[in-house]
Amino acid sequence: MLSKLIAITLVSPALVLTACSHPEPLQTATVAPAAASAVPITDQTVIAETVGRATVGSDPLAWANPSTGSAGVIEQVRPGTNSPDGCRDFVTSKQSLEGVTRFNGVACPADGSWKINGSSGLF
């Protein structure tokens, strides 16, 4: 019985090697190159547009930017106090790989979209 086991053990590595050999060249499928990605949207843009869509005095609004992985909550949207007409003051949080931070800012309408005015400390 032991001699049969040894004989099988000695023969089986040769069988495995011959079974794996492939005399013909292997062919692989080609993979199409990845499409050029669009310009990533900044957190400032996402926040400004969210503030612009919000109703002044509205409940907290969540925002998220899939381009950067950042997200947060806009807690307050108020009419701008020291800014040109149509601007809005806001307070938001930002959660990112750097941690959680809180910012005060001003968003104003500009050329059909909303922009953050000045340096709000967002970035």
Biotite code that builds the C-alpha atoms (Angstrom):
import biotite.structure as struc

atoms = struc.array([
    struc.Atom([0.000, 0.000, 0.000], chain_id="A", res_id=1, res_name="MET", atom_name="CA", element="C"),
    struc.Atom([2.821, 2.355, 0.905], chain_id="A", res_id=2, res_name="LEU", atom_name="CA", element="C"),
    struc.Atom([4.625, 1.558, -2.366], chain_id="A", res_id=3, res_name="SER", atom_name="CA", element="C"),
    struc.Atom([1.517, 2.562, -4.382], chain_id="A", res_id=4, res_name="LYS", atom_name="CA", element="C"),
    struc.Atom([1.351, 5.894, -2.501], chain_id="A", res_id=5, res_name="LEU", atom_name="CA", element="C"),
    struc.Atom([5.025, 6.611, -3.206], chain_id="A", res_id=6, res_name="ILE", atom_name="CA", element="C"),
    struc.Atom([4.587, 5.703, -6.869], chain_id="A", res_id=7, res_name="ALA", atom_name="CA", element="C"),
    struc.Atom([1.604, 8.062, -7.194], chain_id="A", res_id=8, res_name="ILE", atom_name="CA", element="C"),
    struc.Atom([3.515, 10.837, -5.463], chain_id="A", res_id=9, res_name="THR", atom_name="CA", element="C"),
    struc.Atom([6.466, 10.421, -7.804], chain_id="A", res_id=10, res_name="LEU", atom_name="CA", element="C"),
    struc.Atom([4.309, 10.310, -10.931], chain_id="A", res_id=11, res_name="VAL", atom_name="CA", element="C"),
    struc.Atom([1.832, 13.090, -10.145], chain_id="A", res_id=12, res_name="SER", atom_name="CA", element="C"),
    struc.Atom([4.285, 16.085, -10.363], chain_id="A", res_id=13, res_name="PRO", atom_name="CA", element="C"),
    struc.Atom([5.200, 14.981, -13.898], chain_id="A", res_id=14, res_name="ALA", atom_name="CA", element="C"),
    struc.Atom([1.532, 14.742, -14.810], chain_id="A", res_id=15, res_name="LEU", atom_name="CA", element="C"),
    struc.Atom([0.851, 18.200, -13.466], chain_id="A", res_id=16, res_name="VAL", atom_name="CA", element="C"),
    struc.Atom([3.735, 19.709, -15.444], chain_id="A", res_id=17, res_name="LEU", atom_name="CA", element="C"),
    struc.Atom([2.750, 18.033, -18.689], chain_id="A", res_id=18, res_name="THR", atom_name="CA", element="C"),
    struc.Atom([-0.866, 18.989, -18.166], chain_id="A", res_id=19, res_name="ALA", atom_name="CA", element="C"),
    struc.Atom([0.098, 22.660, -17.759], chain_id="A", res_id=20, res_name="CYS", atom_name="CA", element="C"),
    struc.Atom([2.295, 22.898, -20.824], chain_id="A", res_id=21, res_name="SER", atom_name="CA", element="C"),
    struc.Atom([0.691, 24.677, -23.731], chain_id="A", res_id=22, res_name="HIS", atom_name="CA", element="C"),
    struc.Atom([2.588, 24.484, -27.041], chain_id="A", res_id=23, res_name="PRO", atom_name="CA", element="C"),
    struc.Atom([0.574, 27.247, -28.715], chain_id="A", res_id=24, res_name="GLU", atom_name="CA", element="C"),
    struc.Atom([1.148, 30.914, -27.838], chain_id="A", res_id=25, res_name="PRO", atom_name="CA", element="C"),
    struc.Atom([-1.397, 32.346, -25.455], chain_id="A", res_id=26, res_name="LEU", atom_name="CA", element="C"),
    struc.Atom([-3.575, 35.154, -26.670], chain_id="A", res_id=27, res_name="GLN", atom_name="CA", element="C"),
    struc.Atom([-4.841, 37.935, -24.469], chain_id="A", res_id=28, res_name="THR", atom_name="CA", element="C"),
    struc.Atom([-7.661, 40.348, -24.971], chain_id="A", res_id=29, res_name="ALA", atom_name="CA", element="C"),
    struc.Atom([-6.848, 43.986, -25.476], chain_id="A", res_id=30, res_name="THR", atom_name="CA", element="C"),
    struc.Atom([-8.222, 46.522, -23.045], chain_id="A", res_id=31, res_name="VAL", atom_name="CA", element="C"),
    struc.Atom([-9.386, 49.866, -24.355], chain_id="A", res_id=32, res_name="ALA", atom_name="CA", element="C"),
    struc.Atom([-7.596, 52.844, -22.800], chain_id="A", res_id=33, res_name="PRO", atom_name="CA", element="C"),
    struc.Atom([-9.509, 54.635, -20.082], chain_id="A", res_id=34, res_name="ALA", atom_name="CA", element="C"),
    struc.Atom([-11.428, 57.655, -21.268], chain_id="A", res_id=35, res_name="ALA", atom_name="CA", element="C"),
    struc.Atom([-10.046, 61.014, -20.221], chain_id="A", res_id=36, res_name="ALA", atom_name="CA", element="C"),
    struc.Atom([-11.855, 62.081, -17.090], chain_id="A", res_id=37, res_name="SER", atom_name="CA", element="C"),
    struc.Atom([-13.629, 65.386, -16.844], chain_id="A", res_id=38, res_name="ALA", atom_name="CA", element="C"),
    struc.Atom([-12.147, 68.194, -14.816], chain_id="A", res_id=39, res_name="VAL", atom_name="CA", element="C"),
    struc.Atom([-12.918, 67.442, -11.165], chain_id="A", res_id=40, res_name="PRO", atom_name="CA", element="C"),
    struc.Atom([-15.364, 69.734, -9.411], chain_id="A", res_id=41, res_name="ILE", atom_name="CA", element="C"),
    struc.Atom([-13.954, 71.562, -6.386], chain_id="A", res_id=42, res_name="THR", atom_name="CA", element="C"),
    struc.Atom([-15.550, 71.520, -2.950], chain_id="A", res_id=43, res_name="ASP", atom_name="CA", element="C"),
    struc.Atom([-15.968, 75.304, -3.219], chain_id="A", res_id=44, res_name="GLN", atom_name="CA", element="C"),
    struc.Atom([-18.075, 74.873, -6.358], chain_id="A", res_id=45, res_name="THR", atom_name="CA", element="C"),
    struc.Atom([-20.316, 72.214, -4.779], chain_id="A", res_id=46, res_name="VAL", atom_name="CA", element="C"),
    struc.Atom([-20.799, 74.304, -1.619], chain_id="A", res_id=47, res_name="ILE", atom_name="CA", element="C"),
    struc.Atom([-21.495, 77.520, -3.550], chain_id="A", res_id=48, res_name="ALA", atom_name="CA", element="C"),
    struc.Atom([-24.075, 75.830, -5.790], chain_id="A", res_id=49, res_name="GLU", atom_name="CA", element="C"),
    struc.Atom([-25.766, 74.192, -2.782], chain_id="A", res_id=50, res_name="THR", atom_name="CA", element="C"),
    struc.Atom([-25.973, 77.555, -0.998], chain_id="A", res_id=51, res_name="VAL", atom_name="CA", element="C"),
    struc.Atom([-27.364, 79.111, -4.193], chain_id="A", res_id=52, res_name="GLY", atom_name="CA", element="C"),
    struc.Atom([-30.140, 76.509, -4.463], chain_id="A", res_id=53, res_name="ARG", atom_name="CA", element="C"),
    struc.Atom([-31.037, 76.787, -0.778], chain_id="A", res_id=54, res_name="ALA", atom_name="CA", element="C"),
    struc.Atom([-33.820, 78.912, 0.595], chain_id="A", res_id=55, res_name="THR", atom_name="CA", element="C"),
    struc.Atom([-32.558, 81.619, 2.940], chain_id="A", res_id=56, res_name="VAL", atom_name="CA", element="C"),
    struc.Atom([-33.195, 80.419, 6.487], chain_id="A", res_id=57, res_name="GLY", atom_name="CA", element="C"),
    struc.Atom([-33.697, 76.816, 5.330], chain_id="A", res_id=58, res_name="SER", atom_name="CA", element="C"),
    struc.Atom([-33.038, 73.674, 7.333], chain_id="A", res_id=59, res_name="ASP", atom_name="CA", element="C"),
    struc.Atom([-29.520, 72.205, 7.209], chain_id="A", res_id=60, res_name="PRO", atom_name="CA", element="C"),
    struc.Atom([-28.523, 70.896, 3.785], chain_id="A", res_id=61, res_name="LEU", atom_name="CA", element="C"),
    struc.Atom([-26.112, 68.074, 3.078], chain_id="A", res_id=62, res_name="ALA", atom_name="CA", element="C"),
    struc.Atom([-23.522, 68.408, 0.311], chain_id="A", res_id=63, res_name="TRP", atom_name="CA", element="C"),
    struc.Atom([-21.079, 65.882, -1.127], chain_id="A", res_id=64, res_name="ALA", atom_name="CA", element="C"),
    struc.Atom([-18.377, 66.008, -3.768], chain_id="A", res_id=65, res_name="ASN", atom_name="CA", element="C"),
    struc.Atom([-17.685, 62.624, -5.395], chain_id="A", res_id=66, res_name="PRO", atom_name="CA", element="C"),
    struc.Atom([-14.619, 64.119, -7.134], chain_id="A", res_id=67, res_name="SER", atom_name="CA", element="C"),
    struc.Atom([-12.796, 64.706, -3.836], chain_id="A", res_id=68, res_name="THR", atom_name="CA", element="C"),
    struc.Atom([-14.668, 62.455, -1.411], chain_id="A", res_id=69, res_name="GLY", atom_name="CA", element="C"),
    struc.Atom([-15.455, 65.442, 0.827], chain_id="A", res_id=70, res_name="SER", atom_name="CA", element="C"),
    struc.Atom([-18.908, 66.029, 2.321], chain_id="A", res_id=71, res_name="ALA", atom_name="CA", element="C"),
    struc.Atom([-20.556, 68.240, 4.885], chain_id="A", res_id=72, res_name="GLY", atom_name="CA", element="C"),
    struc.Atom([-23.642, 70.031, 6.093], chain_id="A", res_id=73, res_name="VAL", atom_name="CA", element="C"),
    struc.Atom([-24.555, 73.651, 5.395], chain_id="A", res_id=74, res_name="ILE", atom_name="CA", element="C"),
    struc.Atom([-26.074, 74.660, 8.709], chain_id="A", res_id=75, res_name="GLU", atom_name="CA", element="C"),
    struc.Atom([-27.102, 78.253, 8.063], chain_id="A", res_id=76, res_name="GLN", atom_name="CA", element="C"),
    struc.Atom([-27.950, 80.292, 4.967], chain_id="A", res_id=77, res_name="VAL", atom_name="CA", element="C"),
    struc.Atom([-28.622, 83.970, 5.609], chain_id="A", res_id=78, res_name="ARG", atom_name="CA", element="C"),
    struc.Atom([-28.875, 87.055, 3.405], chain_id="A", res_id=79, res_name="PRO", atom_name="CA", element="C"),
    struc.Atom([-25.427, 88.573, 2.865], chain_id="A", res_id=80, res_name="GLY", atom_name="CA", element="C"),
    struc.Atom([-24.740, 91.380, 5.353], chain_id="A", res_id=81, res_name="THR", atom_name="CA", element="C"),
    struc.Atom([-21.591, 93.044, 3.995], chain_id="A", res_id=82, res_name="ASN", atom_name="CA", element="C"),
    struc.Atom([-21.750, 91.818, 0.423], chain_id="A", res_id=83, res_name="SER", atom_name="CA", element="C"),
    struc.Atom([-23.269, 92.842, -2.911], chain_id="A", res_id=84, res_name="PRO", atom_name="CA", element="C"),
    struc.Atom([-26.958, 92.140, -3.575], chain_id="A", res_id=85, res_name="ASP", atom_name="CA", element="C"),
    struc.Atom([-27.938, 88.509, -3.889], chain_id="A", res_id=86, res_name="GLY", atom_name="CA", element="C"),
    struc.Atom([-25.036, 87.156, -1.850], chain_id="A", res_id=87, res_name="CYS", atom_name="CA", element="C"),
    struc.Atom([-25.640, 84.766, 1.028], chain_id="A", res_id=88, res_name="ARG", atom_name="CA", element="C"),
    struc.Atom([-23.700, 84.151, 4.220], chain_id="A", res_id=89, res_name="ASP", atom_name="CA", element="C"),
    struc.Atom([-23.382, 80.507, 5.214], chain_id="A", res_id=90, res_name="PHE", atom_name="CA", element="C"),
    struc.Atom([-21.851, 78.183, 7.779], chain_id="A", res_id=91, res_name="VAL", atom_name="CA", element="C"),
    struc.Atom([-20.778, 74.691, 6.708], chain_id="A", res_id=92, res_name="THR", atom_name="CA", element="C"),
    struc.Atom([-18.852, 71.705, 7.923], chain_id="A", res_id=93, res_name="SER", atom_name="CA", element="C"),
    struc.Atom([-16.437, 69.757, 5.753], chain_id="A", res_id=94, res_name="LYS", atom_name="CA", element="C"),
    struc.Atom([-15.450, 66.143, 6.305], chain_id="A", res_id=95, res_name="GLN", atom_name="CA", element="C"),
    struc.Atom([-12.426, 64.948, 4.345], chain_id="A", res_id=96, res_name="SER", atom_name="CA", element="C"),
    struc.Atom([-9.325, 62.829, 4.765], chain_id="A", res_id=97, res_name="LEU", atom_name="CA", element="C"),
    struc.Atom([-7.792, 65.734, 6.701], chain_id="A", res_id=98, res_name="GLU", atom_name="CA", element="C"),
    struc.Atom([-10.587, 65.582, 9.291], chain_id="A", res_id=99, res_name="GLY", atom_name="CA", element="C"),
    struc.Atom([-13.686, 67.618, 10.091], chain_id="A", res_id=100, res_name="VAL", atom_name="CA", element="C"),
    struc.Atom([-13.638, 71.412, 9.901], chain_id="A", res_id=101, res_name="THR", atom_name="CA", element="C"),
    struc.Atom([-16.197, 74.219, 10.050], chain_id="A", res_id=102, res_name="ARG", atom_name="CA", element="C"),
    struc.Atom([-16.259, 77.356, 7.904], chain_id="A", res_id=103, res_name="PHE", atom_name="CA", element="C"),
    struc.Atom([-18.113, 80.649, 7.546], chain_id="A", res_id=104, res_name="ASN", atom_name="CA", element="C"),
    struc.Atom([-18.392, 81.948, 4.013], chain_id="A", res_id=105, res_name="GLY", atom_name="CA", element="C"),
    struc.Atom([-20.170, 84.129, 1.483], chain_id="A", res_id=106, res_name="VAL", atom_name="CA", element="C"),
    struc.Atom([-21.562, 82.801, -1.811], chain_id="A", res_id=107, res_name="ALA", atom_name="CA", element="C"),
    struc.Atom([-22.630, 85.170, -4.588], chain_id="A", res_id=108, res_name="CYS", atom_name="CA", element="C"),
    struc.Atom([-24.300, 84.707, -7.958], chain_id="A", res_id=109, res_name="PRO", atom_name="CA", element="C"),
    struc.Atom([-21.841, 85.160, -10.852], chain_id="A", res_id=110, res_name="ALA", atom_name="CA", element="C"),
    struc.Atom([-22.290, 84.425, -14.554], chain_id="A", res_id=111, res_name="ASP", atom_name="CA", element="C"),
    struc.Atom([-25.227, 82.046, -14.136], chain_id="A", res_id=112, res_name="GLY", atom_name="CA", element="C"),
    struc.Atom([-23.700, 80.071, -11.280], chain_id="A", res_id=113, res_name="SER", atom_name="CA", element="C"),
    struc.Atom([-22.637, 80.643, -7.672], chain_id="A", res_id=114, res_name="TRP", atom_name="CA", element="C"),
    struc.Atom([-19.104, 81.381, -6.459], chain_id="A", res_id=115, res_name="LYS", atom_name="CA", element="C"),
    struc.Atom([-17.562, 81.689, -3.014], chain_id="A", res_id=116, res_name="ILE", atom_name="CA", element="C"),
    struc.Atom([-16.449, 85.287, -2.446], chain_id="A", res_id=117, res_name="ASN", atom_name="CA", element="C"),
    struc.Atom([-12.990, 85.984, -1.139], chain_id="A", res_id=118, res_name="GLY", atom_name="CA", element="C"),
    struc.Atom([-11.101, 83.672, 1.177], chain_id="A", res_id=119, res_name="SER", atom_name="CA", element="C"),
    struc.Atom([-13.585, 81.928, 3.401], chain_id="A", res_id=120, res_name="SER", atom_name="CA", element="C"),
    struc.Atom([-10.977, 79.609, 4.859], chain_id="A", res_id=121, res_name="GLY", atom_name="CA", element="C"),
    struc.Atom([-12.450, 76.670, 2.939], chain_id="A", res_id=122, res_name="LEU", atom_name="CA", element="C"),
    struc.Atom([-9.139, 75.705, 1.370], chain_id="A", res_id=123, res_name="PHE", atom_name="CA", element="C"),
])
